[in-house]
Amino acid sequence: RTLLWLGPVYLAGYLGLSGSWVLLGLALWLCWGHNRRWKRDRLAAAFALLEDEREAVCQGLAARHLPAWVHFPDVERVEWLNKVLVQAWPYFGTIMEKTFKEVLEPKIRAKNVHLKTCTFTKIHFGEKCPRINGIKAYTKEINRRQVVLDLQICYIGDCEIHMDISKFNLGVKGIQLYGTLRVILEPLLTDAPFIGAVTLFFLQKPHLEINWAGMSNLLDVPGINVMSDSLIQDFIAARLVLPNRITVPLKKNMNIAHLRFPIPRGVIRVHLLEAENLVQKDSFLGAIRGKSDPYALLRVGTVQYRSKTVSRDLNPIWNETFEFVVHEVPGQDLEVDLYDEDPDKDDFMGSLLISLVDVMNDRTVDEWFPLSKTTSGHLHLKLEWLSLVNDQEMLNEDKKGLSTAILIVYLDSAFNLPKNHFEYSNGDCGAKKIKNNKYLKKMEREPSSFVLLTVGNKTQKSKTCNFSKDPTWGQAFTFFVHSAQSQSLHVEIKDKDRDSALGTSVVCLSHLLKDPNMTLDERFQLDHSSSDSFIKMKLVLRAFSVEEPDPKRVKIGVNASKQGPVRVVEKSGNQQKSASTPKPEVSIVPPVSKDSAPLESLPEKDSREDLDVNGSSAAPSETVASLNETERQQNAEHHPAAAALHTRAAVVPTLPVVQELRIAPSVTSLGSLPSSCFELSSSNLDLHNGTEMPLGEIQLTVRYASVRQSLVVLVNGCRNLVPSSNRGVDPYVRIYLLPDRRWSSRKKTSVKKKTLNPQYDEKFEFFESLEDVKKRTLDIAVKNSKPFISQERKELGKVQIDLSQEDLIKGFAQW
């Protein structure tokens, strides 16, 4: 072994090579060994987690290693299913060993002449079986004739598979696989077996690591390992990752074509507008910070687009538009990653993950999103959900050059493809000259064909069917269409071995407009081919439609602090009247007498009934005055303590009628119209002031933003605060999301000088999951910004809100 190590050194000296070659070889060998040790260590750590999950969790394992059921209560922990898998795994291994020897080995030998000696020498699937970390079942967002399950698959296997090819030993010794596998059971039937078919696919590319053995260890060499891993993942994605599916029929004569290739749910149009306050990644001499050259990567599923690069700008403006086909909702998300372009390695600048379910419900979202995994930065996106409709009137060409429709091509099969090799040019066909016997043998065998589909400037390629004149592809492709009246689909069948055309076909999309359903399902005659050569395809054209958002759905965004007009709904019989009021502002009125009570002490029921009696949409001040006049004496009798208490303040703010009815100001998302508002119900909050006398009130608007995955707290303002000194107070609001009392998690408003009725209109966000937020408590305190050595009381008042008792999706706003 020592002689083998020193052999390359001696050989380099004998040939007179530079010593740098020896150093380069040594560096490659060290990197290869490091990669091997790193992979073995991770496999060992994964085995340790698999052996004793409880102990690993107790040792403070990172949150990303925890199973899904820890983070998401709707993901069920199915330990009973894992026990079944453990019992059945040895029998499954026996079946797979037999399949490898009897089915897979003959197919590998038939692929190529050099693979005729392929033999599996060892097949052992090990003792470790796949594990399901959690299952999520969908019941509300799906069809009633189907069952949709998301399985969190984790396979840390000690399998060993070795094969010999021409005296070379190749093999695998350990596999790690993580991913979310979606299982769709449809259609549900009224007779046995009760399920028509099972469809399987991964929502995203699964994470895969292979520990190689034998000569396959060369795949761990730096430079080669990245390429080999990506090739294997692309091979899996081409068969098992959306939009690709595996559909297994469970009932005889079941037509599964529409199950394998369903029409997409819609299209998401992403307008990448601009960003601001991005982190500085470029530096000069490692000390002087410079500007960055940002660009964005946008992904939905396996489709990825890259934006242009904006040079030397931390507030870049892109104004680019991208379109993605969405096949599964819920399930698919929009991922945006920002990078700083560098000559060597691009620096990460932040990321963003947006649930497409919320975009589909909101229809249009125009918002500034905060970037995660970074210290600063916001990204401005406009998202449009485009529904697919069967309406020819919506196929008008877009003035901005955007797509107006989508073409779905179901490529089925071809018939009677020619064996002979044809070349065509300008419509003329001519036989290829036979140069030698070797070429003649190639012509005699069946063609290995694939299909090129082109619409506009986009071309997609099908898989290759080997040695068949009647190939069956069974694939689906999608194309964006700008003008259905003028564009065409170009189809070209080519032979892989000879790189020649076996036939072509051109289908004008205007032919689809003659059909009421905009669908063609037929055989198309191939040009430049045999007279009886056909290709079978199904073409479906669907127009884009931007539907109006549901007015009952509440939307929230970063512009929540910018309050627009508020819609007041007054119900009288079957009629409804609405009135818009301006942004609430505090107005000063003369001091009230002891026999008058402020309006907020009115019972909510009485104030609503009084409004119904009036039946008019009067101005806020007039309505407040009338309510105050009619109820003043009665409330002074029923609430003498409250009436006397509020005479402490010199002035009492008069609030708009909207707030007296406990209707909140609008918390709208960007992209919604200024008049898009919603009505929030009142919520019974428990006040914990520590004293019997009230210390004032604070107005809060709280809601969970599903699109941003955050709890949004809008601090509107305070009123009737109790001064802590004669010099006045400078109040500000401090917020904690208990039990987290870390200084970094503390939120704080600005300080308002010398006022007992401060108005803030400031918004704060806590980026937590909805399930986690419902277990927390919102701790809000109003404090006085006192001098450093002052003896004044700092805390002016405090309120705690138990979020588990609130409907956070709908939200609430209340004093």
N, C-alpha and C positions, 0 to 999 in steps of 0.2 A: 504493500500500500504506500509506503514511504517513497519507493522508487517511482510509483505512478504519479505521486504528487510532484516529485522533482523532475520528472520526465519533460513536462512542458518548458521548465526553466532551462534545462540542458539543450532542448531543441531550439529555443529562441537564441541562445548563445551560439549554437552550431550554425544556424542560418544567418547570424549576424544582425538579428533584429534589435530594435531599440528596447531598452528596459521598460519603457512606458507600456509596451504590449503586455509584459509580465504583470505590471501593476494593474492594468485594465482587467486582465483575466482574474487577478486576485480580488479586485473590487466586485466583479460580477459574481464570483464564487461566494464572497462574504454576504452580498445582498441576497443571493439565492438561499443561503443558510438562514439568514435573518427572517426571510419570508416564511420558510418552512417552520421555524421555531414559533413565530408569531401565530401561524395558523394552528399549530398543535396546541399552543397555550389557550387560544380561544376555544378550541374544541373541548379541551379539558375543563375550562370554566363553564362551558355550556353543559357538559356532563354533570358537573357538580351541582348546577342549578336544577337539573332534571332529577337528580337523585334525592335531594332534600330541598324542596322549594321553600318550605316554612323557615328553615334555618338560614337560607340565602336572603330571604326577605328581612328577617330579624337582624341580619348583619348590616343592614342599611344599603342594600343594593340600589343602584340608580333607578329612578322612576321608569326609564325607558325599558328596563328589563322586566318590569312587572307585567303579569298577564293582563289582558284587556278587562276582565271582570272587576279588577281593582279600581280602574278609572271610571268605568261606565256601568251604572247599575242596571241598564237595560240589556247588558251582555251577561248571559247566564253562564254560571260555572257548571259544566256538565261532567262531573267526575265519574258518574255512572257509565258514560260513553267511553271515557278513557279506560275504565276497567274492562269493558267489553273488548276494546282494541288490544289490550295487553293479552287477554286470553286467546284472541283469534289470530294474533300476529304470527306465531309459529306455523299455522296452517296456511296463512297468506304467503309466507316465505316459501313454503314447499310448492305452492301453485306457481309463484313467480319463477322459481328455479326451473321448473318444467317448461314454462313459457319461453324462458331465455334459450334453453337448449333446443326445443322443438320448433319454435316459431321465429325468434329473433336471429338465431345463428344462421339458418338457411337464407334469410333475407339479406343479411350482411354479406354473405358469400356471393350472392347473386348481383350485388351492387357493382362490383368491379373485379377485374381479373386479379388484381394484386391482393384482394381480400378473400381469395378462395381457400386460404389456409387458416382462416379465422376460427379459433376454437376457444370456448370458455373453459378455463381450467379450474376455476373456483368461483362458486356463487353462494354467498352466505349473507343473508339480510340482517344478521346480528340479533341481539337481544333487546335493543332499544327500538320501540315502536313509535310511530307518529303520535303526537299529543295535540288535543284540541283545547286551547286555552280559554275559549269562550265561544258562545253561539248567540247571535242576535237575530231574532225573528221579526219580520216586518208584517204588520197587519193593517195599518191605516192607509199607507201610501200606495197600495198595490191593488190589483184586480182580485175579486173575490174567488176567481177560479184558479188561483195559484197560491203557492206558498214560497216565500223567499227567505233564505237563511244565509247569514254571513258567518263563516267558520274561520276562526283565528287558528291557522295551521302552524304547528311547530314540529319540525322533524330534526332531531339531533341523533343521527344514526351511526352505528358502528359497523355498517355493512362492509363487506369485502367482495369485490368482483374483479377477477383477473381474467385476461384473455391473451392468447398468443397469436401473433401475426408474423409469419416468416421468421420464427425464432426470436422475435421481439416480444417482451412481456410488458403489457400495458394493464393498468388497473386503477381502481378507486378504493380508498381505505378511509371511509368516513365522509359524511355529507351533513351540511346544515342547510335547512330550508325554512324560511319564515314568510308568511304571506296571508292575505285575506282571500279565501276561496268562497265565491258565491254559488249557492246551490238553489236552483229554481225547479220546483215541482209543479208542472202544469201540462195539460189542463187537468183539473180535478174531475173525476168521473163518478157516475152513479152506480157503476158495476165494477167488478174486479178487473184489474188490480187497483182501481180507484185513482191511479195516477197514470196519465198518458205517457209522460216522458220526463227524464231528468236532464237538466242542463247545468254544466259546470264551466266555470271560468274564474280567473283571477282578476280582481278589480285593478290592481297595479302590478308592475313587474315584481315578482317575489325575490326576496334576498336569498342568494344561493352561494354557498362556499363548498368546494370539493377538495378533499385531501387526496392528492394523487399518489400512486404507487408505481414502482417499476420505472420504465422509460418515460412514463407520463410525468415524472417529477420535473422534466424539462419545461413543463408548462408553468412552473413556479419561478422561472428565471425572470428577473426584472425586465419589463418591457413586453415580454410575451404573456405574463400572467394577466395583465389588464386586458389584452386583446382576446385571450382565450376565454376569460370569464364573460366578457361582453358578448362574444359569439354564442356561448351557451345560453345566456339570458335572452338574446335575440331569438334563438331557436325555440325556446319555451314560449316567448311572447308571441311568436308567429302562429302558435297553436292554442295557447291557453289563456292569453291575456286579451281583455276587451280591445277591439270588437270581435275577436275570435272566440268561439265557443265549441264545446263538445256536448252534443245532444244524443242521449241514448234512449230510444223508444222502449217503453215497457209493455205496450199493447200492440198486437199485430195490426198491420195495415194502417198504422198511425202516420199521418203526413206531418213530418217534422221540419219541413222547409221553412215555414213561418216562425218556428221556434228557434231554429239555428240563425236565421237572419231577420229578426224583427225590425220594423221601421224605427229609426232613432227617436228618442224622446223629444229632441229639439236641438237647437243650435245656440251657442253662447257667443255673442259678439263682444269682444273686449277692446275697448278704446284705451290704449296706454297713453295717457296724457302727459303727466309730468311727475316730478318728485321734488322734495325739498329737505334741507338739513341732513343730507346724507353724510355718513362718516368719511373722514379723510383717510385714505389708504396709502396714497403715494407719499413718499418721504425722500428727502435729499440728504445723503450721508447718514441716514438712519436717525436724524434728529429733527431737521426742519420739515414740518408737515406741509404737504402741498395739496393740490386738488386731485380729484380722481377722474377716471374716464368710464363712467357707468354705462352699462347695458343691462337689459332684462331678458331672462329666459322664462317663457310662459308655457305651462304644461297642463293638458287635460288627458289623463290616461297615458297612452304611448305616443301621442302627438305633441311635438315640441316646436316652438318658434322662438327665434332670437330677434330682438330689436336692433336698431342701429346703435352705434356707440357715440355718445356725446363727449367730446374731448374737454378735459379740464373744467368740469362744472359740477358743483355739489347740489345744484338745483336744476337738473336737466329737464328739457322739454322734448318729448318724443313726438306726440301727436300721430301715433300709428294705430292701425286697426288690425285685429286678428280674429279669425273665426274658427270655432271648434265644434265638432259634432259631438253631442252628448248622447251616449247610448243607455246609461243607467242612472236614474235618479230615484231614490237616494243611492249613493255609492261613489260617484265621481265628484272630484273637487277640482277647483282651479288653483294651481300652484304657480307662484311668481317668485323668482329668485333674482336678486340684483348682484352684479359682479363689477369689479373694477378691472378693466382690460389692461393687462401688463404683457411685456414681451416674453416673460418666463412662465409665470403662473398667475391666473386671474384671482384676485382677492374677493372673498365673500363680503357683501355689504348689507345683507338682510333678506328676509323671506316673508312670504304672505301666503296664507291658505284660506280660501273662501269656499264655503259650502254652496254648491249649485242648487240645493233644494230651496234655500232662501232666495236666491236670485230668480228661480223659476216662479216662486210665489209673489215676489215683489215686482217682477217683469222688468223694471228698470232701476238700477242703482247707480248713482253718481256720487262718489264719496272719496274722502281722503282716508286712507287706511294706514294705521301705524305699522311699521315694519317690526317683525319679531327677530330674535336672535341677534340683535344689534343694540347699540346704545342710543341711537337717534335715527330719525328719518321717517317721512311719510310718503305714501305713493297715492297719486290721484288716478283713479280708474273710473270709467263709465262702462257699466255692464248692461247688456240688453239680452233678454231672453226671447228668442225667436221660435214660435211654435210652427209646426209643419202642418199646413192645411191643404185641402184639395179644392183650391179656388183659383181658376185661371185669371180672374180679374186682378189678382195681386201679383201678376208676373210682369208688370211694367218695369222697364229698365230703370235702374236707380241712377239719379243724376250725379251722385258722388262716385259712381263706379263700383259700388258694393254689390255683393251677391244678392239675388232676389229669390233664389230657389236652390234646391238640392236634388241631385240626380243619384239615385241608388241603383246600382247595377248588381244583380244576382247572377254571377257567372256559373252556369250549370255544367255543360259538357259540350263536346264536339263529336261529329260523326264523319267517318270515312275520310280522314285526313290522308293526303297523298304520301306514299312512300318516297316517290321520286323528288329530287331536289330541283325546285324552280327558283329562278331569279326573275324579277320583273322591274321594269323601268319605263316610266311614262306610259303605262298600260300595256306594254308588250311583254309577252312571256317567252322565255328561252331556256332550253335545257342546259344545265351546267356540263361543261366538257369533262369527260371521264379521263382523269390523268393516269391512274394506276389501279391495280387490283385492290389495293387497300381502300381506296375511295369507293370502289364498286361494292365492297362488302358493307361499308357504312350505309350505302344507299339501299341495300336490300333489307336491312332491319327496320323495325318499327320506329317511328320518330319519338323523340323525347321533347314534348312540346310545352310551351308556356305562352301566356297571352299578355300583350301590352295594350292597355286601355288608356285613351287620351281624350280629354275634354279641355279645350283651350290650350293653355301652356302647362297643364299638369298631366303627368303620365304615371300610371301605377302598373305594377307587374304582379302576375299571379304566381303561384307555386308551379313547379315542373312535374309533369306526369311522365314517367319514364316508359319508353318502349310500348306505346299504345297508339293505334290509329283512331281509337274511340276514347279519348281521355275524359276523365271526370274531375273537375277542379272543386266545385262546391264552395265558392268563396263569394264574399260580398264586398263591394267597393262603393265609396261615396265621393261625389264631385260637387263643388260649388259652381252654380250656374249664374252668369250675369245677364244673359239674354237668351231665353228659351226659344225665341222665334228664329234666331240666326245661328246658334251653336249646334255642333254635331258631336257624336261619339264615334271615335275612330278605334277600330278593333283590329289587331294584327296578331296572328298566331305564328310563332317562330319555333324553329328546331334548335334545341340547346347545343347539340353536338356540332351542327353544321352552320349555326348562326344564320339561317336562311328563313325566308318567309314561306309558310305553308298555306296562307290565305289571309285575306283582309275583308273588312266590312265597314261601311259607314252608315250610321243611323242618324238622321236629322231629328233633333229634339222636337221640332214642330209636329212630327208624326204623333207624339204623345199627346199633343193638345187636341187631337181629333177624338181621343177617347175620353168619355166623361170622367173616368177615374184617373186620367193621366197615367195609364199603365199599359205596357206592352209585354206580353208573355208568349213568345213564339220562337220558332227556328228561323235563323237568318242565313240566307245563301251567302257562301264565301266567294269573293272574287279572287282571281288569280290562283285558282285551286281547281280541284276536280269538280266535274259538273254536279256530282251528288254529295258534295261536302257542305256541311251545315254547322252552325254553332247555335246552341240553345242558351238564351238569356232572358231574364225578366228585368225590365226597366221601369222604375217608378219615379215620377217627378212630383215634388211637393214644393209649394210656395211658402215663403216666410211671412209670418204675421206677428206683429207686436201687439199683444192684447192689453187692454186697460187693466191696471192693478185692481185688486179687490178693495173696494172702499172700506170694508170692515176690518181689513188687515192693518195692524199697527206697524209702522216702520220707524226706525230710529237710526240716527247717524251722528256724525261728528258735528253737525250744525244744530244739535239739540239745544244749545244755549241761545241760538238765534230764533227767538220765538216769533212765529208768524201770526196771522189772524186766527182767532179761535172761533170754532163753530159751536154755537149754543143751540141745542135741539130742544124745542118746546113741544111737548105732546099734548094735544087737546083733541080727544076722540080719535079719529083716524087720520087727522091732519097733523103735519109737522111743519114748523116754521124755523128758519135759521137766521141768525144774525151774527155778523162778524164784528169782533171788538178788537181794538188795537192792543199793542203790547201792554201788559199790566204795568202801571207805574204808581208809585206812592204819591198821593196828594195830601196836602196839609189843610185841615179844616179847623175851625175854632174849637176850643175846649168844650167838652160835653159836660152836662150837669150830672149830678149824682143820680137822678132818676132816669137816666138814659143809659142803655147798655150798648156796647159795640155789636156790630152785626154778626160777628163770628160766634157770639153766644146764642144766636137763634138756633132752634132745632132745625135739622136738615129737612125733615118732613114738612114742617110748617112753611118754610121758605119755598119749597117746590110747589106746595098746594097754592100758595098765594100767587105764584107766578102763573100757574095754570088758570086761575080765576081771571087774572088780567087779560091773558090770551093775546098779548101783543109783544112785539120785539122792540121795546122802548130802549132808549139810551141807557148805558150802565148806570150813570149817576142818578138819572131819574128813577130807575127801578130800585136802586139802593135807597134813595130818599123815601120812596113810597113804602117800601118794606120797613124801613126804620121807623117811619111815622106810625104805621098801623100796629107795630108790635112793641113800640117803645115802652108804653105803660105796663103792658102785660108782663114783659120780661123783667121790668124793674121790680114788679111784685114777686115774680117767681124766682128771680135770681138777684136778690139784693146784694149778696156778697160779691158776685161778679161785677155788678154795677159799681159798687164802691171801690172795688179793687182797681178797676181800669181808670179811675180818676187820678191815679198817681202820676200818669204821664201828662205832660203839658199838651201834647197833641196826639190825636188818634188818626192813623192812616185810614183813608176810605178806599176799599178794594173794589175792583170791578165785580159785577154780578156773577161773572164766570167763576171766580174763586169762592164766592159765598155759596154757590151751588155745588162746591167741591168738584168742579170740572177743571181738569188740568190744562195748562197751556200745551200746545202741540209739541211733541218731540218727533220731528220729522227727519227723514234721511235726505241726504243730498240727492238731487235728481228728481225729487217730488216737487210738485207745484207749490208756490208760497201759500196757497189756500188749502193744501192737503193737511188736515188736522184730524185729531181723533179725540174722543171723549174718554176720560179715565174715571173709573169708579173710585169712590172714597174707600179708604182702608182704615180700620181701627188700630191705631198705633198706641203702644203703651209708653207713657212718659215716665222716665225715672230721673227726677230732678233732685231727689234727696231732701226736698222740703215740701211742706204742705202748700205753700203759696207758689203759683206759677212764676217762672223767671223770664217769661217771654215766649215767643214762638218762632219757629223756623220753617220755611216752605221748601219741600224737597220733591223732586220728580225722580223716580227710580224705575228702571226697567232693564231687562236683559236683552241685549242685541245679539240675535242668533247669527247674523252674517259675520259679525266681528268677534263672536265668542267672548263677550265681555259684559260685565255688569256696569251700567251707566248710571251715575248719580249726578243729577243736576241740582246745584244749590242755587235757588232763586233769590232768597233774601230772608231777613229776620225782621221782627217787629216787636215793639214793646219790651225791649231788653231792660234789665234792671241795672242801673249804673253802679259801678263798684267804688267810685270816688267822686268827689265834687268837681274834679277837673275834666270829667267826661271819660269816655272809653273809646278805644280804637279796636273794634271787634274784627275777628277773622274766624273761619270755620276749619276745624281739624277733623279728618275722617280716617277711621280704621275699619278694616274688614276682619272682625274677630274670628278666630283667636290670634291672628297674625298682628303683633304689635311691634314689628320691626320698624326701625327708623326709615329704611328704604321703601317700605310699603305705605308710609304715611302720606296722606293727601292733605293739601292745605290751600285755602283760598287766599286771595290778596287781602290786605288790611284796609279797612275803611275808616277814615279819620273822623273822630268826634261825632258819632251818630249812634242813636239807639234803634234806628230802623234802616240798617244797611241793605243795599241791593247788590248782589254779586253776579248772578246769571253766569256761573262758571260750571264747567262740566268736568267730571273725573271718571276714569275707567279702571276697572279691576279685571284683568284678563284671566278668568277662571271658567271652567266648564259649568254649565247650568246645574248639573247634579251636585257639584262642589259648593256652588253659591247657595243652594237651598239648605245647606247644613251650617251656614255661617250667620253671623249677627253683624249688623251695621252699627258701628259706634261713632256717633257724631257729637262733637262738643264745640260750643261757641266760646272763644277765649278772647281775652283782652291783651293786646300787644303792649304790655307795660314796660316801663324803663327797667334797666338791668338791676338796679339796687332798690327798686320801689317795693313797698310793703303792701301794695294793693292786691286785691283778690284777682287771680288770673282767670279762673274758669267762671264764665257767666251763666252757663247752663249746659245741659247734656241730654241726649235722647238716644235710646237703643232700639233698633228695629229687628225683630226676629224674621229673617227672610224666608224661613220655612213655612210661615203662615200666609205668604203673599203670592199672588199670581204674577210672577215676574215677566212672563211673556206678554201679558196684557199691560202690565205696569200700573203704577199708581202715582198720584200727585196729591199732596195734602199739606196743610199747615200742621 
